Amino acid sequence: MQTPPLDPNVADLAPAGSLLTSYDEEHVVTYIRLLQAEGEGADWREVARIVLHIDPEREPDRARNAYQSHLARAKWMTEQGRLLRGSRSN
């Protein structure tokens, strides 16, 4: 796995399959930031604005869906032990 970008743009929804994707590899930092923000009790709207680059005031549904899907993906990757290992270390 190459070094992921620090602040990439995100899709409206994170991948949902059971295999890691190149999108997942590119968004490892995003996933870590989401988990960290949740652990600190940050408001999802602030996280959507700062981490996902989606304004929840202008696009509330898109922001909420993107936040929820990316956070769920981050949690799945953590549960699978893949968040920091990457797809090549199965």
N, C-alpha and C positions, 0 to 999 in steps of 0.2 A: 504494500500500500504506500503510495506516495504521500508526501505531506499535504494534508487537506487545506483548502483556502480558509482563512480566518473568519471571513464574514460574507459567505456567498448568498446570492439571492435564492429564494426558496420557491418551490412549486406551490400551487394552491393546496395540494394534498401530498403527504409523504407516501412512499411506497408501502404497500400493505401485504406483500407476499412473504413467504417463509424463507426466501433467499436474500442475501445481501446484494445490493445493486451498486453500480458506480455512483448513483445519486447518494446512497448511504455513505459511501466512502468519502464523497466530496463534502458531506454535511456532518461529519463527526463532531466538529467544533460546535456547530449549531445544536446538535443533540445534547452535548455536554452543557452548553449554556442554558438550554431549556431545563435540564434536570437540576442544575445549580439554582436557577431562579425559582423553580418550584420548591426546592428544599429551603430556600430563604423566605418563602411565603410571598413572593412578588405577585403583584396583580397581573393577570394574564394579558390585559390590554397593554400594559407597559411593556411586557415581554414581546408581544406581537409587534409593537411599534419599533422597539430597539433591536431585537434579535431577528425577527422575520421580515422587517421592513414593510409592514402592512399597517396602515392607519385604521384602527378599530372604530374611529369616529366616522370616517368616510365609507368604510367597507366592513361593517360589523360581522356579517355572516362569513365573509371570506376570511377575515382575521381569526375568528373563533374556530372555524373549521381547520384552518392551517395550523393554528396553535395546538388544537386537540390531536390532529393526526400526527404532527411531528413529535409531540410529547409522547404519544402512545408508541410511536416507532422507537424513540429513544429508550423508553422503558423496556420494550421488547428486546432491543439490542443488548441492554444491560442484563436482562434475565437470561439471555442466550450466551452471555459472556463474550459478546462480539464487539462491544462498543469500542474498545481500545485495541483488540487483537486484529480486527479486519477479517475479510472473507477468506484469506489464504490460510488461516490458522484454524482449521476445523477440528 
